[in-house]
Structure formats: structure tokens, C-alpha cells
Amino acid sequence: MAMKNITYKVPKNDREVFVDPVMDRIPDLVHENRQKIHNYKFEMNGIPFQVLRDKTREDLLTMAIDYTEGIQSLIHRNQQSQCLPLRDDTQKNSLSQRTGGKLSCKGMNLDSEWIKDISIIQTGHEPILYYPGVWIKNHLTQYLVKKVGGVGVNMIVDNDACNRGFMYVPMLSEKPAYIQKVAFVKGKDNVAYEEIVFDDLRTILQFKEEVLILLRKNASGERMRSPSEHMQAAFEVFINRVEEYYHRGCIDMVGLFTAARYALEGDLYIKNLEVPVSRMCNTDGFYHFLLHIIYEAERFAKIYNEKLSEYRGIHKIRSKANPLPDLKIAGDLVEVPFWIWKSGGSKEKCYMMREGQSIKVTNGEDVFVTLDNNGEKENDVSLVKSLKEDQTKIRPRAITATMFSRLFFSDVFIHGIGGAKYDTITDEIIKEFFGIDPPAFITTSATLFLPFDTSDGTDTRTLLALQQEFKKMGHNPEQYAPEEVQSDGEFINRVNEKKRLLEMMAFCGKEEKRRYFRQIKELNKLNLMGIAAQVQKKRSEIETVCERLVYNETVQFREYPVCIYPTKVLRDYFLSVFSGG
């Protein structure tokens, strides 16, 4: 079967939401996924898939509950909290509560059998400042948990490079309006989010002040004062929470921004669990998944590259770097879709290199661990686990992160439109590499504009008409001349000369036509001087319409973070977007 050609489009209109499949179909899809996954019979490193999945679900739910309880403690406790481990993810969470082999979650005791049966609705995103089109995934997760029963889990993609360590702020009082970027992390483009630590509070305070200065400028106009003041208030609540949690002992970026978002979500009755990818990578299921791909790196890379090529062909993409670069295959050195680095360092590509019966895991220069492909697989698991001891980290890339989540943990995964397009590639890799039909996923997105009035849709047509008329003024200035200019003798002579040249152009050769055309241009330039006031007026009209259009575009930009939206706007929209109230 050919790869799907997903042609989803981002919702264009205010308060528009996109969900695929349709909402009424989703409960059945979750059930079908569960049945499909239950019938997978393959093994991984000699272990039946179902055994690994059951263990992984229990391990990850444990981690998610522990991490979420840590966030809740950070939000609600007055004393210093040590509940969110910082750089050392092996640190024990003092708030973990497991007694009698059971987990406590939302008042339920979840034993192993219950975990097998419960539906896990999962989504995920980077630990940045969410905008509405991303945040909608968390709302849909919560809604489906209520609809089908089960648990919602948000995967914090803290292994991604911190190349979005900024937020957008609208500058609406300026002419023309524009969008300003304000950074809260600088110079860390190739460093994973999980490595970002605020050594002191000054970075946060500076970020807070820069954003508030910009937001205050928008309140200068009477028309924009009220919504701008509500935006300031919303941002101050959010950033004050970040500051408060810092004082309580959390200094890593992931923990701070996750806790502040979680508190905001709590205000809107969202209570999904949270778990970072970095924690997910410390499960036995992930170690076996990683090793399985390393052992068969050549076959995986070949399938991976073939599916990327097929995707590029379908979407007519010429660049070999898009949507993702191919995995490198160079003799005994084969790239695998994971990142590797030392704690505190930058992310590097990960490779598998065969030497006799051994497999070396390397970044292309340094060997981090040597595996025995023909030995006991558990020995290799122990070797990979031991990498934590010298602060070496191996993390999945985008495709392998969602691949692992969809197969080993969740019953359905909720993507945004971008993630859904990429996961059509993941689906094809799963089919060929594992020999199974992958579980279906859900796609959602939304658009919510800032609460400022915009002009109607006629401005674009108005601008086109004005530009056409302005162009016509340049070609035929005599048609726009006022009476006093039309009665000027020199002006009349130039108009008559232009008429004569146009008549002659109908009967002359190419060379003469070019000469006459140049003469007409010179005449038009002189005649334009007579209508300078009219030209300037038309230019001003065009600038006014352009400013309105730029203002509209600035207001209707989709990627402003939810933390600057007035609370009432968020509540009015998100509390009813799926349930109708």
C-alpha cells in the first residue's frame, strides 16, 4: 500500500478547530488500536513484544505519576521543593508513592492488570511556551480521557534542541505593526532543553521585564487599552509562577515552564499526567527498542531512507534535507535515529560501527560503549544502562520518539498537523521494519486570534485596486491632472506629443518603437510633476491600507503563546471547544 498523502491545512479562521478523524469516530479508533496492538506477535531481542509493552506502560505510568506529583508539589507547597530532579535524572523523587505494587493516580489504585486494560491517551510537545494550535492537543487529550475512560499523558519533548527559546509579542501600537521576538534562552541552539538550567534569577527577570515593556506599549491607544491590560495581567500571572517556582528550588527550564503551564491548565480543568522524554529513555522497554534498532541498523537505515525518498516524491520535495535528512551509511559506519551527548554538552549524531562480532556506539569520533551482538542481550542492556553513570545520554529523534510511544506505551497518540505529516513516514517504517500494521493516530490543530478588532476582508481587494490605479497614474498622468494643470500650455503640448508618438508606434519598426517608447516615458515623467499632489495622496491611501493589512496579520498571527492571552478569552474558547460547554 502506498504512503498516505496527507494534505491537512492549518485552520485559518478565528476559533476554528481541526480534528481528524471526526470526533464521533475517535472512541472506536481507540478500541481498534487496542485490539490491533494486542495482536502484535513479534519479539524484540528474544522478548515477546507484549511483555515489553506491559512492562513499559507500568514503568512510564509510574514515572508520569511521580513527575506530575512533583510538579503539583512545586505548585502547591510553600517550602522548598526537591521533587523535580534537575540535571541528574537518576535522583530519587522524594514524593513517589508506591505501596503494595500499586500506583496511586487520581484516586485510583492501578495494579498491573488495570494498567493493561486502561486506555492511555498521549500527546507531546517541546517544553516551550505553547500557542493555541499546540495547546489544543492537551485539551483534546483531557476530553478523550473523560469520553473513553483512562489516563491522559503529555510527553515533554525535552530532548529536542533549544532552538525556540523565545516567545512572540505583538507590537500593535507601532506603524506598521510588527511581531517582536523575546528570548528567554540564548546561544543554546544545539543544546537539548533538558540541559538548560537558570544559574540565577536574572535571566527570568530580564525576560519578564522585556515582555512587559512591549505589552505596555500596546496599551497606549484607547482602542487597545483594555485587551492589552488583560494580556499583561495574564503574562504576569504566568511569569510570576515561574519566578515563584524558582524560589522553591526548581532551576531547570523544563521544570519551570512545565509547572507554570500545568498550573495554567489546572485553571481550565486539565489534569493530564506529564513525563519528559529523558525519563522515558530510562525504561527497559526503551533500552530494548534502542538495541533492536542498533542491531539491525543497516536494514533500518535502508528502510528509513527509502520512506523519506518516497515522501519527497509524493510532496515534490527536492531537498535531501527535508523533511528530514537521510541516515548516513558509510561502510561499517551506520547512522541510527538517536542523539548522543555528554551531560551539559551539545547533541551529536549517533552511529553504529561493526568490528568483528562487536558493535560500537559512537558519535563518529568517540566510542561510548561496545556491545556484543552475539552475546546475552541483557548484558548489552546493562551496558547501555551504565552510560548514565558517566553522564552519557542517548535520546530518540522525532520519528523514533513517537514510534516508541505509539508502540510501547499509548493506545492513541494525538499529533498536530506537522507531526501527523511526518508520522506518515513513521507508519511506513513501522510496517516494513516490524512487519505490523501501525496503530492509527489523531490529528488536531486550532486557531485563536488575540482579542483585537481587525478590518474586514475588503482591504486586500481595496489595495489591489489602489495599486492598479497608482500604476495607471504613472502610465497616463494626463488622465488625473486637475483643471489648472490641464490648461497649462506646456502640459498640453506634452499630451499632444504623446498622442502623436502613440499613433506612430502603430506603423513603425521595432527600433523606432523602442525609441518612441523611451520618449513617452520621459513625457510621462514630466507630466507626473503636474499631478504630484494626486500621486502623493494615492501613495498615502496605499500606505494606510497596507498598515491595516499588516496590523491584521500581526493580530492574526497563530504562534503567540497562550500565556499572553486574556484569561477570559482562553476560558471562553477552550472550555467549550470539544464538549460544547
C-alpha positions in Angstrom: 0.0 0.0 0.0 1.3 3.4 -0.9 2.2 6.0 1.6 -0.6 8.4 2.6 -0.6 11.8 1.1 -1.8 13.9 4.0 -2.9 17.3 2.8 -4.2 18.8 6.1 -4.3 22.6 6.2 -3.9 24.7 9.3 -7.2 26.3 10.4 -7.4 29.9 9.0 -10.3 31.4 10.9 -10.6 32.6 14.4 -11.8 29.9 16.9 -11.6 27.2 14.1 -10.6 23.7 15.2 -9.5 20.8 13.1 -9.7 17.2 14.2 -9.1 14.0 12.1 -10.8 11.6 12.3 -14.1 13.2 13.2 -14.8 13.3 17.0 -17.6 10.6 16.8 -15.2 8.2 15.2 -12.4 8.5 17.9 -13.8 6.2 20.6 -14.0 3.4 18.1 -10.5 4.2 16.9 -9.1 3.9 20.4 -10.8 0.5 20.7 -9.5 -0.7 17.3 -5.9 0.4 18.2 -6.1 -1.6 21.4 -7.2 -4.7 19.5 -4.6 -4.2 16.9 -1.8 -3.8 19.3 -2.9 -6.8 21.4 -2.5 -9.0 18.3 1.2 -8.0 17.7 3.2 -11.2 17.9 6.8 -10.2 17.1 9.7 -10.4 19.5 12.4 -7.9 20.3 15.8 -9.2 21.5 14.1 -12.5 22.3 11.4 -11.0 24.4 7.7 -11.1 23.3 6.5 -7.6 22.4 3.5 -7.8 24.7 5.7 -8.5 27.7 7.9 -5.4 26.9 4.8 -3.2 26.3 3.2 -4.2 29.5 6.4 -3.5 31.5 6.9 -0.2 29.7 3.4 1.0 30.3 3.8 0.3 34.0 7.2 1.9 34.2 6.2 5.0 32.3 2.9 5.5 34.2 5.0 5.3 37.4 7.4 7.9 36.1 4.5 10.1 34.8 2.7 9.9 38.2 5.9 10.7 40.1 6.9 13.6 37.8 3.4 15.0 37.9 3.2 14.8 41.7 6.5 16.6 41.7 5.0 19.4 39.6 1.9 19.5 41.9 4.1 19.7 44.9 6.1 22.5 43.4 2.9 24.4 42.6 1.2 24.0 46.0 4.0 23.8 48.6 5.3 26.8 50.4 8.6 25.4 51.3 11.5 24.5 49.0 10.7 21.5 46.8 13.2 18.9 45.7 10.5 17.0 43.8 11.8 17.8 40.3 15.2 16.3 39.6 17.4 18.7 37.7 20.4 17.5 35.6 20.7 14.1 37.3 17.6 12.2 36.3 18.6 9.2 38.4 17.9 11.3 41.6 15.1 9.7 43.6 11.8 11.6 43.7 11.0 12.0 47.4 7.3 12.2 46.6 7.0 8.9 44.8 4.3 6.7 46.4 4.2 3.1 45.5 2.8 0.7 48.1 1.9 -2.9 47.7 2.8 -3.0 44.0 0.2 -0.4 43.2 0.3 3.1 41.8 -2.0 5.9 43.0 -3.4 8.1 40.3 -6.4 10.4 40.6 -7.8 8.4 43.5 -7.4 5.0 41.7 -5.1 2.2 42.6 -3.6 1.0 39.4 -2.2 -2.5 39.6 -0.5 -4.3 36.7 -3.7 -5.8 35.3 -5.5 -2.4 35.5 -2.7 -0.8 33.6 -3.0 -3.4 30.8 -6.7 -2.5 30.5 -6.7 1.2 30.9 -6.7 3.4 27.8 -3.7 5.8 27.6 -4.3 8.9 25.5 -0.9 10.5 24.8 0.3 13.7 23.2 3.6 15.6 23.3 5.5 18.8 22.6 8.6 20.7 23.4 8.7 22.4 26.8 8.3 25.8 25.3 5.5 28.4 25.6 2.6 26.7 23.9 0.5 28.6 21.4 -3.2 27.7 20.9 -2.7 25.4 17.9 -0.3 23.3 20.0 -2.2 23.6 23.3 -5.4 22.2 21.7 -3.7 18.7 21.9 -3.7 18.8 25.6 -7.4 19.8 25.7 -8.3 17.1 23.3 -6.4 14.6 25.5 -8.3 15.6 28.6 -11.6 15.5 26.7 -11.0 12.0 25.4 -9.9 10.7 28.8 -13.4 11.6 30.0 -15.0 10.3 26.9 -13.4 6.8 26.7 -12.1 6.5 30.3 -8.4 6.2 31.0 -5.4 8.4 31.6 -4.0 11.3 29.6 -0.2 11.8 29.3 1.7 14.7 27.9 5.2 13.7 26.7 7.6 16.7 27.4 10.0 16.6 24.4 12.9 17.8 26.5 15.5 16.1 24.2 14.8 18.5 21.4 17.4 21.2 20.6 16.5 24.5 22.3 16.1 26.5 19.1 12.8 28.0 20.2 13.9 29.6 23.4 11.9 32.7 22.8 8.3 34.0 22.6 6.5 36.3 20.2 5.0 39.6 21.3 2.7 41.7 19.1 3.7 45.4 18.6 0.3 46.9 17.6 0.8 50.5 18.6 3.6 50.8 16.0 3.1 51.8 12.4 3.3 49.5 10.8 2.6 46.8 13.4 5.1 44.0 13.8 5.9 40.9 15.7 8.8 41.0 18.2 10.8 38.0 19.4 11.9 38.0 23.0 14.4 35.3 24.1 14.5 33.6 27.4 17.4 31.3 26.4 20.2 32.5 24.2 23.1 30.7 22.5 21.8 27.2 23.1 20.5 26.2 19.6 22.2 22.8 19.6 21.7 22.1 23.3 18.8 19.9 24.5 16.1 21.6 26.6 16.9 19.1 29.4 20.3 20.7 29.7 19.1 24.3 30.2 19.5 25.5 33.8 19.0 29.0 35.1 22.0 29.7 37.3 20.4 32.8 38.7 17.1 34.6 38.6 18.3 37.5 36.5 17.6 35.8 33.2 14.0 35.2 34.1 13.6 38.7 35.5 15.1 40.3 32.4 12.8 38.2 30.2 9.8 39.3 32.3 10.7 43.0 32.1 11.3 42.9 28.3 8.0 41.3 27.6 6.0 43.6 30.0 7.6 46.7 28.4 6.4 45.6 25.0 2.9 44.7 26.2 2.6 48.1 27.9 3.3 49.9 24.7 0.2 48.3 23.2 -2.0 49.8 25.9 -1.1 53.3 24.8 -4.1 53.6 22.4 -7.6 53.9 23.8 -8.9 51.2 21.4 -6.3 48.6 22.5 -6.0 49.5 26.2 -8.4 47.0 27.7 -7.3 43.8 25.9 -3.6 44.9 26.3 -4.0 45.3 30.0 -5.6 41.9 30.3 -2.7 40.4 28.3 -0.2 42.0 30.7 -2.1 40.5 33.6 -2.2 37.1 32.1 1.5 37.1 31.4 2.4 38.4 34.9 0.4 35.5 36.5 2.4 33.0 34.3 5.8 34.5 34.7 5.3 35.2 38.5 4.6 31.5 38.8 7.9 30.7 37.1 9.7 33.1 39.5 7.9 31.6 42.5 8.8 28.0 41.5 12.4 29.1 41.0 12.5 30.3 44.6 11.1 27.0 45.7 14.1 25.2 44.3 13.4 24.3 40.7 16.0 25.9 38.4 15.8 23.8 35.2 13.9 25.3 32.3 11.9 22.2 31.6 10.6 22.0 35.2 9.8 25.7 35.5 7.9 26.1 32.2 6.1 22.8 32.6 5.0 23.7 36.1 3.7 27.1 35.0 1.9 25.6 32.1 0.4 22.8 34.3 -0.9 25.5 36.7 -2.5 27.3 33.8 -4.0 24.1 32.6 -5.3 23.4 36.1 -7.2 26.7 35.9 -9.0 25.2 32.9 -9.6 21.8 34.5 -6.9 19.9 32.5 -5.2 17.3 34.7 -3.1 15.2 32.3 0.0 13.4 33.6 3.4 14.8 32.4 6.5 12.8 31.6 9.7 14.0 29.9 11.3 12.0 27.1 14.5 12.0 29.2 12.7 9.9 31.8 11.1 7.7 29.1 14.7 6.8 28.0 15.4 5.1 31.4 12.9 2.3 30.9 13.8 -1.3 29.9 11.4 -1.0 27.0 13.3 1.9 25.6 16.7 0.1 26.0 15.4 -2.9 24.1 13.9 -0.6 21.4 17.2 1.2 21.1 19.3 -2.0 20.9 16.9 -3.6 18.4 17.4 -0.7 16.0 21.2 -0.7 16.6 21.5 -4.4 16.0 19.7 -4.0 12.7 20.9 -0.6 11.9 21.7 -1.3 8.2 18.2 -2.6 7.5 16.6 0.2 9.5 18.6 2.9 7.7 17.8 1.5 4.3 14.0 1.4 5.1 14.2 4.9 6.7 15.9 6.4 3.7 13.6 4.7 1.2 10.5 6.0 3.0 11.9 9.5 3.2 12.6 9.3 -0.6 9.0 8.2 -1.2 7.7 11.1 0.9 9.8 13.6 -1.0 8.5 12.1 -4.3 4.8 12.4 -3.2 5.3 16.0 -2.0 7.6 17.1 -4.8 10.4 18.0 -2.3 13.8 18.3 -4.0 16.0 19.0 -0.9 17.6 15.9 0.6 17.5 17.7 4.0 13.6 17.8 4.1 11.5 16.8 5.8 14.5 15.0 7.5 18.0 14.2 6.3 18.8 10.6 5.3 20.6 8.4 7.7 24.2 8.1 6.7 25.5 4.7 5.6 29.3 4.6 5.0 30.8 1.1 5.0 30.7 -0.3 8.6 29.5 3.1 10.0 25.7 3.4 10.0 23.8 6.3 11.5 20.9 5.5 13.8 18.0 7.9 14.5 19.1 8.9 18.0 21.1 11.7 19.6 24.1 11.1 21.9 26.0 13.5 24.1 27.6 14.0 27.5 25.6 15.8 30.2 26.0 19.6 29.8 27.2 19.2 26.2 25.6 19.6 22.7 23.6 17.0 20.9 25.5 14.9 18.4 24.5 12.3 15.9 24.7 8.6 16.9 26.3 5.9 14.8 26.7 2.1 15.0 30.0 0.7 13.8 30.7 -3.0 13.4 34.0 -4.5 14.3 34.1 -8.3 14.1 31.5 -9.6 16.5 31.3 -6.3 18.3 29.2 -3.2 17.8 30.5 0.1 18.8 28.2 3.1 19.6 29.9 6.3 18.6 29.4 9.9 17.6 31.8 9.3 14.7 34.8 10.1 16.8 34.5 8.8 20.4 33.3 5.3 21.3 30.7 5.4 24.1 30.0 1.7 24.5 30.9 -1.6 22.9 28.2 -4.2 22.6 28.4 -8.0 21.9 25.7 -8.7 19.3 26.1 -12.4 19.7 26.1 -12.5 23.5 23.4 -12.2 26.1 21.1 -9.3 25.2 20.6 -8.5 28.9 24.4 -7.8 29.1 24.0 -5.2 26.4 21.0 -3.7 28.2 23.2 -3.4 31.3 26.0 -1.8 29.3 23.6 0.8 27.8 22.1 1.5 31.2 25.5 2.1 32.7 26.1 5.0 30.3 24.2 7.1 32.8 27.0 6.6 35.3 29.4 8.7 33.2 26.6 11.2 32.2 26.2 9.9 28.7 22.8 10.4 27.2 21.1 8.6 24.3 17.8 10.1 23.2 15.4 9.4 20.3 14.9 11.8 17.4 11.4 12.9 16.4 10.4 9.7 14.5 11.8 7.2 16.9 10.3 9.1 19.9 6.7 8.9 18.5 7.4 5.4 17.2 8.3 4.2 20.7 5.4 6.0 22.3 2.8 4.7 19.9 4.0 1.1 20.0 5.2 0.6 23.6 3.0 3.0 25.7 -0.1 4.7 24.4 -3.3 3.4 22.9 -3.7 6.5 20.7 -1.3 9.4 20.1 -2.5 12.9 19.3 -0.4 14.9 16.8 -0.5 18.4 15.4 -0.6 18.8 11.7 3.2 18.9 11.3 3.7 15.8 13.4 1.0 14.0 11.5 2.7 14.6 8.2 5.9 13.2 9.5 4.3 10.3 11.1 3.0 9.1 7.7 6.7 8.3 7.2 6.8 6.6 10.7 3.8 4.4 9.7 5.6 3.1 6.6 8.8 2.4 8.6 6.8 0.5 11.3 5.1 -1.6 8.6 8.3 -2.7 6.9 10.7 -2.8 9.9 8.5 -4.5 12.4 6.1 -6.2 9.9 3.0 -4.9 11.6 0.1 -2.5 10.8 0.8 0.6 13.0 -1.9 1.9 15.4 -3.8 4.9 14.0 -3.2 8.4 15.4 -5.3 11.5 15.8 -4.5 14.9 14.3 -5.7 18.2 15.7 -5.0 21.9 15.4 -6.8 25.2 16.2 -6.6 28.9 15.6 -7.3 31.5 18.2 -6.6 35.1 17.5 -5.8 37.8 20.0 -8.9 39.8 21.1 -8.3 42.9 18.9 -10.7 44.2 16.3 -9.5 43.9 12.7 -10.7 45.4 9.5 -12.9 43.3 7.2 -11.7 41.3 4.2 -12.2 44.0 1.6 -8.8 45.6 2.4 -7.0 43.2 0.1 -9.3 44.0 -2.8 -9.0 47.7 -2.0 -5.2 47.5 -2.0 -5.2 45.8 -5.4 -7.5 48.4 -6.9 -5.4 51.2 -5.4 -2.1 49.7 -6.7 -3.6 49.3 -10.2 -4.8 52.9 -10.2 -1.4 54.1 -9.0 0.3 52.2 -11.8 -2.2 53.7 -14.3 -1.3 57.2 -13.0 2.3 56.5 -13.9 1.4 55.5 -17.4 -1.3 58.1 -18.1 -0.8 61.0 -15.7 -2.8 63.3 -18.0 -6.0 61.5 -17.0 -5.5 62.6 -13.4 -4.5 66.2 -13.9 -6.5 68.9 -12.2 -8.1 71.7 -14.3 -5.3 74.2 -13.7 -2.7 71.8 -14.9 -4.8 70.7 -18.0 -4.9 74.3 -19.1 -1.1 74.8 -18.9 0.4 75.2 -22.3 3.5 73.1 -21.8 1.4 70.3 -20.3 -1.0 70.4 -23.3 2.0 70.2 -25.7 3.4 67.1 -24.0 0.0 65.4 -24.0 -0.4 66.1 -27.8 3.2 64.9 -28.4 2.5 61.7 -26.6 -0.7 61.1 -28.7 1.4 61.6 -31.9 4.1 59.2 -30.8 1.5 56.5 -29.9 -0.1 56.9 -33.3 3.3 56.5 -35.0 4.1 53.4 -33.0 1.3 51.5 -34.7 3.1 51.8 -38.1 6.9 51.7 -37.3 9.6 49.0 -36.8 11.0 47.6 -33.6 13.9 50.0 -33.3 11.6 53.1 -33.8 9.1 51.7 -31.3 11.7 51.4 -28.6 12.8 55.0 -29.3 9.2 56.3 -29.2 8.6 54.3 -26.0 11.6 56.0 -24.3 10.3 59.4 -25.4 6.8 58.6 -24.0 8.4 57.6 -20.6 10.2 61.0 -20.5 7.0 62.8 -21.3 5.1 60.9 -18.5 7.8 61.8 -16.0 7.3 65.5 -16.8 3.6 65.2 -16.7 3.7 63.4 -13.3 5.2 66.5 -11.8 2.0 68.3 -12.6 0.0 65.7 -10.5 2.4 65.3 -7.6 -0.3 66.1 -5.1 -2.6 63.4 -6.5 0.3 60.9 -6.6 1.1 61.6 -3.0 -2.5 61.2 -2.0 -2.8 57.9 -3.7 0.5 56.7 -2.2 -0.8 57.7 1.3 -4.0 55.7 0.6 -2.0 52.7 -0.3 0.2 53.0 2.8 -2.9 53.3 5.0 -4.4 50.1 3.6 -1.1 48.3 3.9 -0.8 49.3 7.5 -4.3 47.9 8.2 -3.3 44.7 6.4 -0.1 44.4 8.4 -2.0 45.1 11.6 -4.5 42.3 10.7 -1.6 39.9 10.0 0.0 40.8 13.3 -3.2 40.3 15.3 -4.0 37.1 13.5 -0.5 35.5 13.9 -1.1 32.0 15.2 2.0 31.5 17.4 1.6 33.9 20.2 1.9 31.9 23.5 -1.2 31.2 25.5 0.4 32.9 28.5 -0.4 36.4 26.9 -4.0 35.6 26.0 -6.5 37.2 28.4 -7.8 34.5 30.8 -11.4 35.1 29.7 -10.5 34.5 26.1 -8.9 31.2 26.9 -11.7 30.1 29.1 -14.5 31.1 26.7 -12.8 29.1 23.9 -11.1 26.1 25.4 -13.7 25.2 28.0 -16.3 24.6 25.2 -14.2 23.7 22.1 -14.9 20.0 22.3 -17.7 19.5 24.8 -19.9 22.4 23.8 -19.8 23.9 27.3 
